[in-house]
Amino acid sequence: MTPRSALGSALLAAALIPSGAARGASDVQDITPLARQGARWAADPAVGDCGICHHLPGHDPRDQGTVGPSLAGVGLRLNEDALRALLTDARALRPGTVMPTYGRPATGPRVPPTLQGKPLLPAYVREAIVAWLSTLRHG
């Protein structure tokens, strides 16, 4: 399922099921709807699937990845521009990272045909995830 086709099901799930990722940002009193949606997309295996490599606050660490750093407190360590740049093209900033380049056109044999030449995550999804990440201020 691509992020575009997952949009409808993600919005439905967002309305019906509280997200553990959204609870991870509960230390922020006024989390915006955009940040709340970003938390859902970050945790959704069909969209961002950030938990495959990172620990997402509010989720059981046993169910999260350890390849990348924990996202707890990332809003203190990095500003929105840095977060946006990492989501767009982490390899340009940190050569050798295994983090995908979510904002650059995807190519290669492991990229599904529907995503060839398109970003792995559209800009609106990346912006929502950045909004959420910037709320994570406790580590």
N, C-alpha and C positions, 0 to 999 in steps of 0.2 A: 504494500500500500504506500503510495507516495504522500508527501505532506499535503499536497493539494486535495487528494481524495480523502485524506484522513481528517481534513478540516471539519467536515460535517459531524463525523463521529466524535472528534475531540470536543467540539462545542457541546454536543449532546452529553457526553460524559462529564464535561465541566459543569453542566447544569444539574446533573443527577448524582454524581459521586464526588465527595470531597477528596482532594488530592493530598497525599502525604507531602509532596513537594510544596504545596501551598502552605501546609502547616509548618514546614521548615522555615518559612519566612514570617511566621506569626509574631516574631519579636518586633516586627515593624507594625506600628499602630495603623498606619494609613496605607496599606499596600493597595496599589491601583489595580483596576480590572486588567490592565495590560500585563502587569507583573504577575498577577494570579494566573492568567492564561499562559504566560511564559513558564511558570512553575509546572503547569500541567503538560505543556509540550515538551519541556526538558525531561520529564519523567516518562513520557509515553514512548514505548518501544517502537511504535509506528511513525513517530515524528522525530524528536530530538534524540531520545534514548541516551541521554547524558550519563545515566546510571550504569551503563555498560562499562564505563571507564572510570567514573568519578563516584565518590560518595555524595549523595544528595541529602542535605539536612532534612530531617523529618522522616527519613526512611531507615529501615533496619540496615546497618552497615554490612551484615552478612549477605544481603541481597544486592550489594553494590560493588562496582569495580574498584580496583586498586591500581590500575595502570596510570591514571592521572591523579592529580592532587584532589583532596577533598574540596568540595565547593563551599564548605562552612567558612564564613568570614571573607569570602572572595570580594565582597563589596567594600571591605576595608582595604584590601590589598591592591585592588585595581579599580580605576575609574571606568565610566561607561565607554569612553573612547578605546581604552585598552581592551575591555571585554569585547567590544564590537570588532576590533581588529583581530583578536584571537579567534572569534567565531567565523570571521570572514576568511582568514588565511593564516592560521597559526604557524604554518611552515615558513612563511616569509619572516615571521618574528622570531621563531625558535626552530632553526634548522635541525632536522633529525627527530622532531616530535612525530608521534604517530597520530596525533589529532587530525582528523580530516579537515580539508579546506571547504567548509560549508557554504561559503559565499562565492566561490569561483566555479566556472563551468566544469562539470565533472566529465571526465573521459577515462577510457581504459576498459579492459576486459571484465572487470568485476563490477562495473557500474551498470545498473539495469538500463535497458534500451530507453525506457521512458524518461530517464534522468540524464542521458548522454547530452552533453553540451549545455546543461542547465545546472544552476546551483543545487547542492544537496538539500539546502534549506532556503526557502524564499526569504527575502528581506523582512517581510512582516513577521515571520516566525523568529528570525534571529533577533529582531528588535524586541519582541515580547520576552525572549529568553534573557536578553541583556537587561531589560527592565527588572526581571526577577532577580538575576544574579546581583544586581546593584543593591538589592534590599538585604542581601545576606551579610550582615554586619557582626555576627557573633560566631566565634570559632570554637 
